[in-house]
């Protein structure tokens, strides 16, 4: 990593202070997509989860849990 000047550091500090990053409460943001990819999900599955998550205001984990419970109920 390269060193930055004092002026660049102040500009960066001001940028992040004024524009605080916001995380999406339902787990549908960039980090959730990266995590899903690391878990081995394909793009179609990730897109489905993110779309369903935004529409239902549920986290991807909640949606996956519901899908699994549905499969278990059908198989019994």
Buried (B, 14 or more C-beta within 10 A) or exposed (E): EEEEEEEEEEEEEEEEEEEEEEEBEBBBBEEBBEBBEEEEBEEEBBEBBBEBBEEEEBBBEBBBEEEEEEEEEEEE
